Amino acid sequence: SIQRLEEKHKHKMVSTDDAGESALFMGAAAGARAGLVISPKLTEWIGAEMQKEALVAKERRKAREERALSRKNDKKEESGK
């Protein structure tokens, strides 16, 4: 089956300079997907999930920055009194 073929040839896609499986879907490893059998629907789904994770991470970063700015402004107001 397809999975056995992938297992047989997975050593060909392993590289010391890539970031693992996520690099395959994010495109970080140029040409690493060549010769792999990856369902287009799976690629689509993984892309959508990674996009969701990126949006959550962005919102967390923005919230963290806003809290830090708020604390900084609070300290300035307290020292100004």
C-alpha positions, -999 to +999 in steps of 0.1 A: +000+000+000+009+037-002+020+038+035+044+009+031+060+026+001+063+059+021+080+040+049+103+023+025+115+056+010+112+079+040+149+080+046+152+098+013+133+128+026+150+130+060+174+159+061+195+173+089+188+209+080+149+208+079+125+213+108+108+179+105+073+171+091+060+207+095+087+219+071+072+197+044+039+214+046+052+249+053+075+247+023+107+253+044+125+224+028+127+232-008+121+201-029+116+179+001+081+170-010+093+157-043+085+120-046+061+119-016+026+108-018+005+133+001-032+136-004-042+171-017-070+171+008-046+163+037-023+191+025-053+215+024-065+204+059-030+208+074-026+242+058-059+253+073-049+240+108-015+256+106-032+289+096-055+286+126-026+280+149-007+310+135-037+332+141-040+321+177-003+326+182-006+361+167-036+370+190-017+357+220+014+378+211-008+409+206-025+404+240+008+399+257+022+431+241-009+451+251-007+438+288+030+448+289+022+482+275-006+486+300+016+477+329+043+501+316+018+529+314+004+521+349+039+523+364+045+557+347+013+570+361+021+558+396+056+573+396+042+606+382+019+611+412 
